[in-house]
Amino acid sequence: MPIRLARIYFRRLTIWSSLLLLTTGYFLFSDVLPDVANHALRKPLRSQWHPIDRLIDEVNMTFHRLLQSRSTNLSDAAARYRERRGRHPPPGFGAWW
């Protein structure tokens, strides 16, 4: 019987000391934890971005400029063809366009 009581007291002592250590650690480091959580949710500053992000932005802007400069009708397309290549569009250009 005394061995059984010793085991029970040892278990209770272990549980209470663990809870005490966890609670003490929480209160000691509680001022650090909110900063870590906010840092994980915060959007990085522009200077902290990876260089690939800047390249992606540049390519997207170039692509949008290209889309804005495209021709919307056949006469504009033919004029741009003449402007770029210095000659008239080939036969069947209207069907191809």
Secondary structure, DSSP 4 states (H G I P E B T S, - for coil): -HHHHHHHHHHHHHHHHHHHHHHHHHHHHTTTHHHHHHHHHSPPPGGGS-HHHHHHHHHHHHHHHHHHTS-SSHHHHHHHHHHHHSSPPPTTHHHH-
